[in-house]
């Protein structure tokens, strides 16, 4: 998921450079959503790993 977040961020940067504001904004929103989903899943995985070992 982090990979897709980075890909959409790069697409947004390229679109912004060429002046496609709407596409860039959409790609940034998708990248943000995917990043937060990845962060939440990483935290849940870390906590569940601590609980299992403890």
NORLIN-V726679 format. One record per residue. RES is the residue in one small letter. SS is DSSP state (alpha for helix, beta for strand, coil for the rest). PSI is psi in whole degrees, -180 to 180 (none if undefined). D_FIRST is the distance of its C-alpha to the first C-alpha in whole Angstrom. Layout:
BEGIN
RES;SS;PSI;D_FIRST  RES;SS;PSI;D_FIRST
END
This chain:
BEGIN
x;coil;-37;0  x;alpha;-35;4  x;alpha;-46;5  x;alpha;-36;5  x;alpha;-44;6  x;alpha;-40;9  x;alpha;-46;10  x;alpha;-33;11  x;alpha;-42;12  x;alpha;-41;14  x;alpha;-41;15  x;alpha;-41;17  x;alpha;-44;19  x;alpha;-43;20  x;alpha;-37;21  x;alpha;-38;23  x;alpha;-39;25  x;coil;0;26  x;coil;15;27  x;coil;85;25  x;alpha;-43;24  x;alpha;-43;23  x;alpha;-41;20  x;alpha;-43;19  x;alpha;-41;19  x;alpha;-43;17  x;alpha;-37;14  x;alpha;-42;15  x;alpha;-43;14  x;alpha;-42;11  x;alpha;-40;10  x;alpha;-45;11  x;alpha;-47;10  x;alpha;-37;6  x;alpha;-44;7  x;alpha;-37;10  x;alpha;-44;8  x;alpha;-44;6  x;alpha;-43;10  x;alpha;-45;11  x;alpha;-37;10  x;alpha;-42;11  x;alpha;-44;14  x;alpha;-42;15  x;alpha;-41;14  x;alpha;-45;16  x;alpha;-43;19  x;alpha;-33;19  x;alpha;-39;20  x;alpha;-39;22  x;alpha;-40;24  x;alpha;-38;24  x;alpha;-27;26  x;coil;none;28
END
